[in-house]
Amino acid sequence: MQTNTLKTNLLALLLSVAYSLAAMGLLLVSSWFIAAASVMGSSLNYMLPAVIIRALALIRIASGYAALLVGHSGFFKSLQTKRIALFATSLHNLSLLEQVKSSAQVEAMSTTTEQQAALWIAWVNQNAAMFITLLLLNVSVYLLIPSHLIYVLVVTIAFVLVYALLIVFGLKQTVKIAKQKERFVTEFDDKLHSSPLWHLQTEFLDKHIQQKNSQFASTSKLLNAQQTQQKAIFYGQLCLQLFAILALYLLFKRYAGAASQNALFILVPMLLLSINDWLGKLLHSQSGLVDFIQAKQGDIEKALVNTTDKKAQQQAQSSSPKITRHSQAIYALSLNNVSACSAQRLPISIEINHAGCYLFEGSSGAGKSSLLKAIAGLQPFQGDISFNQQSIVQHFGKLHERIVYCGQSAPVVDGTLAENLSLGHEIEQDTLQQVLNDVNLSYLGALTQWLGSGGRQLSGGERQRLNLARALLFKPDVVLLDEPFEALDDHNIALMIRLINQLSKTGIVLIASHIVPQTLMLNQRIDIENDRVFSKENGSEEKCYG
Amino acid sequence: MIKHNHAATGDMEVAATDLLHSQQHKVKNALLGVLAFKSGAFLCQLTAFAAFSFLVARLLASDASSLVMSHFFSANTHYEWTLNVLVGALGSSLILNLFAHNRLMALQASSLADLEVQLHGAFKQGQHALVRQHSHFYWQQLSTEHLHAMVKFISEFQLQKWLAVVTPLLLLGVIAYVNWFVFIILLVCLPVVPLFMIIIGKGTKHLHNTYFVAFERLGSMFANRLSNIELINVFSANKQQTQRLEQRSNTLNSSTMKVLQVAFLNQTVLDFFSTLSMALIAVYVGFNLLEEINLGPKLVFADGLFLLIAVPMVFSELKQLGNLYHQKAAAQVAASELARVLCNSQKSTDIQQSPSIDWHDFQVVNTAVFAKHLFVEDGQHIWLSAPSGAGKTLLFEALSKQRQASHQTTQKVALLTQSPCILRGTVRDNLTLNRPISDKALFAMLEKVELMAWYKNLKQGLNTPMDECPPLSGGEKQRLSLARLLLCDADLYLLDEPTAFLSDAQHLRLCRLIETVLKDKTVIWACHKPQSQRWFSHIWHINELGEVLCHAN
């Protein structure tokens, strides 16, 4: 895969060089040809140059098209390699578990890989081609008309300097742009966050006056920073053109009145005159390199440090940052003084020794979900969690094949219905169909039905049931359900309860919910806000520790 | 239903196009100014080409022979003078381009500001009713990527479109003056270029449609799997999903390449014509000078060189337009998103405004919610009961003026939402919302909502930042919100299931508190299971049809 990609990229590079050389050749040979035709008259052998001109034109057209195609093919290949590598490492990276839930983060990871993969197509090809062309140009001018070399050299050096300066400036400016963007996002997010209160705020009450200073963050500074970048490139181009004009002036001045019959004299003036077309435009490509360097530097891990919760970060680093896996059967579970997030007010202790349904009760945001995640090994926590009478100690990043956690968002992956259930595991079609019947989702259609983007969209109730269907399919010992009744109507709630009651006969079911339906058969209710444990088993109400 | 949706989508496209047009219209004059600068720069460049060809001719001539003739300069023109013309023309071309560039940047800034004013106006109008419809990420993208895409389109793309027409026309005029034969050839060939581009565009579209399903489904595969790594991990499907991702991206890549094979032809056509024109002109001019062919008028060297340099310029702006073409698609997407937002919040003209609520034939715009007669008297306590999804929230948003409806009250309305909203600032900021309120009043209020015990633990009192306070339970957060609401001293209080996300114990406590503190106020309270029915004087019910029915309790 790697070498294959490299080969494709190298081929694209070769084609770009051919394209660039053919373009330059065409310009120079054409102008030389008409100069020679007028100077030498009928003594010129005109057939050969005419053929060369047409050949160069054809090479240019063909190599241009091929370079585009091969270059993009290489780009897609390396993008694929990069993304799959990133995906494979992300799967084991604990600190990413929370991060990837924000679309902004996923978007950032997509762009970063894209910018890295685009290096060849956006920078290497054009630049290598142009630098080779420049080199050959200097050599051929030296060989053909050495007296003109000085002018070409001056412009070449000017170009290299301008280019280097632009890259340095570009790197600095990209940092500024990123900062501006971050500032805007923070301010804007805060403002949006307070939107339920806008109708109470005085500055919003008078709707008829368009205030000049809007209360909303503006992106004008961001645009400004981006424009500064564009302007820098534009000024670079101007600078290069000024050098070319100067060189052109000096050249014409030097030969004033000293007419020569040498048709080659036309070459260097032609180059200088059209410098913006063949060299100036290259300055725009520096953004390709700048993006690449930026993407490399701000590689996912580093970008995360700023945003991640400091505590979680430390914990993730002190313990092994990799996800490990266990497959031992689990029949008991105990929590001792566990607290899994800062919003949780009291540490929780509980012993569960047999199958049944247990419920964490509390308001939204009280820390119920974090508690479930901590048990699943998906969240750092304080206190002790262990399984099978303390014989297995749980820690962050330790996943058990016999524990299934069904998240609150009830995720649907882009894929077929079958894939959404099996997630790629080899499972018989009949089993899948059976589970679908159980959760009353068989009306969704064939197992090949596509769900998610570009396919069928599921309602909240359907998602919850799909979520549960997965849990049923894998027959785990412990099922953790996060808000399974959220956004469901009565009919769907009844269906969920039936399934949960069924599950709790054979395994431990732990539910986090602020809704507690009457018909749900519960072994224990734990109110995590008011430190009370209601136990249905002995009908008494006991005080929890801590 | 489907037909209805289609009509709506069609309307939205029209609205998006209208939006783009009106924005374009606003910057038209300024943009024409930029075009004038650019055209001026182009003419300067042509002048420079003419001077350049003449100078080269002089350089190559052995004597004042026919070689130094030109359509632009007579044979006895001074060499030095022409050199000055060359440098002057090139210099002015640079300066004019610089002006054009700066004007364009300024124009973009003002155009962006204008679009932002519109968006912010929509925010002010629709408030939370609008904001809650999309994620914060969506709004971020709208304000950064989408608005910027529109600005780029109405400035850069529009300018380039004009340039792609103006510069070839100017150039053709000059070429006609120099050599009518080349002029006629170009005149015949030029229309072929757009023709080819249209054919290729059609082909690309057709191919794209063929692979549409693949693009639609597999395009976001990486992002989708990445955001689901928790799920994949929980079900130990790491290996399987990595394999799938690889397979699918292979499929996606091969379909993409098939479409690109045709799409890239577009660029190649332009390359083809500009390259070929150069090659053919070179051969034509050379052979004409050598007197090998005698098509068209007799050429002199200087004119021939001029043609060689100038003719490829016919295609260069068109080529640049092709490079910017992606801006058009991006702007259309952006415009339809923005149009959707602006459409929702457009003010309709026939809103009946009145201080008191005694409305006949009330209707919430674009929703099913309506009432034959809505009536609220000062001091009433109204229980709003409705099955979930019947439109409680819509009704509340209409009453609090965040959503358009046939009637609007001029009273001050305060709305308490399901989930509490805690701001980033200090405790004081959270209570006062930047209004000047005395500490005494704040303490009294905290006492009233039973938060004094919590408050006493705060290290810096009212100036403690919220994130340094001990964590609040869900009920306490709602109590803080309630305090904030009461401090606003509104005429009408709307409570949209403030206990929906609370545990049973917290629900009871908050209900009791609300009944006490809002006893003397006008209240409409949506609630699944009220603490005491007797507290309410009236009951409103929303039925399946969306009709609000009012009766006394």
Interface residues (C-beta under 8 A of the other chain):
Chain A: A23 L26 L27 V29 S30 S31 F33 I34 A35 A36 A37 S38 V39 G41 S42 L44 Y46 P49 A50 I53 R54 L56 A57 R60 I61 G64 Y65 L68 L69 H72 S73 F76 K77 Q80 R83 I84 F87 A88 S90 L91 H92 L96 L97 V100 K101 S102 S103 A104 V106 E107 M109 S110 K181 F184 V185 F188 D189 D190 L192 H193 S194 S195 P196 L197 W198 H199 L200 Q201 T202 F204 K207 Q210 S214 Q215 F216 S218 T219 S220 L222 L223 N224 Q226 Q227 Q230 K231 F234 L238 Q241 L242 I245 L248 Y249 F252 K253 Y255 A256 G257 A259 S260 Q261 N262 A263 F265 I266 P269 M270 L273 S274 D277 I323 R325 S342 A343 Q344 R345 E361 G362 S363 S364 G365 A366 A376 L378 L399 E401 V404 Y405 G407 P411 V413 D414 G415 E419 L423 G424 H425 W450 G452 S453 G454 G455 R470 F474 D489 H514 V516 D527 E529 N530
Chain B: A48 F49 F52 L55 V56 A57 R58 L59 L60 A61 S62 D63 L67 Y79 E80 L83 L86 V87 L90 G91 L94 N97 L98 H101 M105 Q108 A109 L112 A113 E116 V117 H120 G121 F123 K124 Q125 Q127 H128 V131 R132 S135 H136 F137 W139 Q140 S143 T144 L147 H148 V151 V213 E216 R217 L218 G219 S220 M221 F222 A223 N224 R225 L226 S227 N228 I229 E230 L231 I232 N233 V234 F235 S236 A237 N238 K239 Q240 Q241 T242 Q243 R244 L245 E246 S249 N250 N253 T256 M257 L260 Q261 F264 L265 Q267 T268 D271 F272 T275 L276 M278 A279 I281 A282 V283 V285 G286 F287 L289 L290 E291 E292 V300 F301 G304 L305 L308 I309 S316 S388 G389 S400 K401 Q402 V413 A414 L415 T417 S419 C421 L423 R424 L433 N434 R435 P470 P471 S473 G474 G475 K477 R484 L485 C488 A490 F501 L502 S503 D504 A505 Q506
